[in-house]
Amino acid sequence: MADAVVQPAKQRYALITGANKGIGFEICRKLASQGMVVILAARDERRGIEARERLKEFDNVVLHQLDVADPASVAAVFKFIKSKFGRLDILVNNAGNRGVDVDGDVSLLEEYIAADCAFLVAGGQAEPFHPKAEGKIVETLKGAEECIETNYYGAKRVIKALIPLLQLSDSPRIVNVSSTLGCIVLQPNEWAKGVLSSKEGLSEERVDEVVQEFLNDLKENKVKEKQWPPHLAAYKVSKAALNAYTWVAAQRHPRFLINAVCPGFARTDITYNHGPLSEAEAAEAPVKMALLPDGGPSGSFFHRSEALSL
Ligand SMILES: NC(=O)c1ccc[n+]([C@@H]2O[C@H](COP(=O)([O-])OP(=O)(O)OC[C@H]3O[C@@H](n4cnc5c(N)ncnc54)[C@H](OP(=O)(O)O)[C@@H]3O)[C@@H](O)[C@H]2O)c1
């Protein structure tokens, strides 16, 4: 009997945004080590070249410039993937912006995040919060706008631009790297909470409406009056909107698996290098979501531990 012809496994193509450092960089490393062609996208060319150099043991990593806030840059990455690979199998929207700075002891940020997590675990019951670190969280209008532009509009822009290439895949996957801070329980504004949590009638336009209302209130100095989150407001609104949009996009593309995942609290620049997890540990859950087998969940938001146990 003639030897059976062994078909080479089908090559898969993955794009990771904000991949020059942190969790995105480690997602690239993990996907590249599985033999996938990985497009490491970085908004800054020089930082991208340095990151590509740190993965030089892989000949299946390709660098491309991508600023998710710049429509021309997004259009250019579409053109590049279309002409070079013809399709895309996995998109990981990882690029992120925290929207605040800390004036003083940066461990203050970790204390605020820990207080929010305790609030979540307690089912929305607030404990008195008196941070030990000295300083204050500074949220400017410019910082908040950049945060929303990157975390919500940027991810949406990249998804929309690359859908035609993902449609050519046998098993399209989109992973939106989100955050536990985007949980609806952390949204005190009852109207926003209602819109973002009700699947009935939820649409892209409704999610945009919440984000625009928040930005308008921020401009008019009405964050407190309108009961938006008292701290890290732009980050929380951007990630809550991203989670809601994940559901909307999954309904629109039933053949895709589109999910949002919190990678866990990790030591990266966004957290001022505080947190229990390494960058590589935090990359595990997004990678698992990127490699979900057919028939897996879609339109959901997972915390790290839930994603890893799928
Ligand atoms: N670390 C955590 O504990 C944690 C927890 C929950 C969720 N997350 C999420 O995980 C993702 C990755 O964050 P990280 O912790 O790895 O932080 P990080 O090390 O600060 O990395 C953020 C990445 O996003 C890039 N970026 C920012 N704005 C961009 C834009 N407009 N276009 C393209 N890239 C842009 C940054 O590029 P530059 O180097 O050019 O600035 C950098 O590569 C984010 O979405 C974050 O919200 C992190």
The ligand as an ORCA input file, in Angstrom:
! r2SCAN-3c Opt
* xyz 0 1
  N      -1.644     44.476     33.022
  C      -2.819     44.247     33.601
  O      -2.910     43.986     34.815
  C      -4.078     44.259     32.782
  C      -5.268     43.894     33.425
  C      -6.457     43.896     32.683
  C      -6.420     44.237     31.355
  N      -5.239     44.598     30.760
  C      -5.283     44.935     29.323
  O      -4.255     44.210     28.660
  C      -3.884     44.915     27.462
  C      -2.374     44.985     27.368
  O      -1.898     45.800     28.424
  P      -0.499     45.583     29.134
  O      -0.790     45.300     30.531
  O       0.360     44.667     28.353
  O       0.065     47.087     29.086
  P       1.354     47.738     28.377
  O       2.569     46.934     28.678
  O       1.319     49.156     28.781
  O       1.046     47.586     26.820
  C       0.086     48.378     26.169
  C       0.343     48.270     24.688
  O      -0.672     48.991     23.980
  C      -0.027     49.827     23.038
  N      -0.869     50.952     22.622
  C      -1.356     51.971     23.378
  N      -2.042     52.814     22.586
  C      -1.988     52.316     21.329
  C      -2.501     52.738     20.074
  N      -3.207     53.873     19.929
  N      -2.258     51.957     18.985
  C      -1.561     50.813     19.098
  N      -1.006     50.396     20.237
  C      -1.237     51.136     21.347
  C       1.259     50.251     23.714
  O       2.173     50.790     22.779
  P       3.356     51.820     23.221
  O       4.471     50.996     23.779
  O       3.684     52.489     21.934
  O       2.756     52.744     24.246
  C       1.691     48.895     24.271
  O       2.261     48.121     23.253
  C      -4.576     46.278     27.544
  O      -5.721     46.269     26.727
  C      -4.970     46.390     29.016
  O      -6.081     47.216     29.212
  C      -4.075     44.613     31.443
*
